[in-house]
Amino acid sequence: MCELYVHCNSACKQYIAKSNSAEGGRYEQGQKRCPECEVFIFWEGLWCPCCGRLLRTKPRARKLKNKLSLSRR
């Protein structure tokens, strides 16, 4: 089977974001998650800087989606 994405080359490690629950959730703070590298990063673009995958900008769980939508209002 053909690989669609290049594997992580660790370039995203310099953009790793720290969790700070006092300021709200990670997505509320502007952090994004790379599903390939499995890290939260601070990055302006929509694509991971090292593997090229599309970054997740919203949570998957319904409870967290509702919480995020309420906080953005």
Legacy VTK file of the C-alpha trace (Angstrom):
# vtk DataFile Version 3.0
C-alpha trace
ASCII
DATASET POLYDATA
POINTS 73 float
0.000 0.000 0.000
1.264 3.469 -0.897
2.016 5.934 1.923
0.227 9.261 1.504
2.271 11.170 4.054
5.934 11.376 4.940
6.585 10.270 8.502
7.545 12.743 11.212
11.106 14.056 10.928
10.963 15.741 14.383
10.986 19.301 13.007
7.743 19.940 14.922
9.484 19.343 18.262
10.562 22.999 18.353
6.882 24.051 18.227
5.576 21.754 20.990
2.999 23.508 23.170
2.735 23.159 26.935
-0.599 22.451 28.591
-1.920 25.195 30.854
-5.348 24.241 32.199
-5.726 27.589 34.004
-6.128 29.344 30.635
-8.670 26.856 29.263
-8.370 23.950 26.866
-5.617 23.478 24.326
-7.779 24.382 21.326
-9.070 27.475 23.167
-5.444 28.582 23.582
-4.835 28.251 19.835
-2.889 25.001 19.957
-3.282 22.494 17.126
-2.743 18.733 17.120
-0.865 16.719 14.542
-2.287 13.202 14.225
0.925 11.851 12.661
3.404 13.308 15.166
0.908 12.963 18.061
1.790 16.334 19.618
0.088 19.670 20.246
1.946 22.541 18.603
1.744 26.315 18.254
1.732 26.843 14.495
-0.001 29.439 12.316
-0.528 27.200 9.298
-3.021 24.385 8.774
-0.397 21.806 7.827
2.221 20.247 10.110
5.679 21.776 9.548
7.468 18.414 9.518
5.159 15.722 8.154
2.720 17.751 6.059
-0.478 16.364 7.616
-3.525 18.536 8.179
-3.570 19.760 11.781
-6.627 19.242 13.962
-8.039 22.576 15.162
-11.124 21.293 16.994
-11.649 18.525 19.563
-13.281 15.236 18.537
-15.336 14.604 21.681
-18.855 16.070 21.665
-18.554 17.369 25.237
-15.367 19.278 24.393
-16.810 20.560 21.099
-19.750 22.056 22.992
-17.418 23.600 25.575
-15.276 25.147 22.828
-18.262 26.582 20.954
-19.598 28.160 24.165
-16.230 29.743 24.972
-15.868 31.240 21.464
-19.181 33.097 21.681
LINES 1 74
73 0 1 2 3 4 5 6 7 8 9 10 11 12 13 14 15 16 17 18 19 20 21 22 23 24 25 26 27 28 29 30 31 32 33 34 35 36 37 38 39 40 41 42 43 44 45 46 47 48 49 50 51 52 53 54 55 56 57 58 59 60 61 62 63 64 65 66 67 68 69 70 71 72
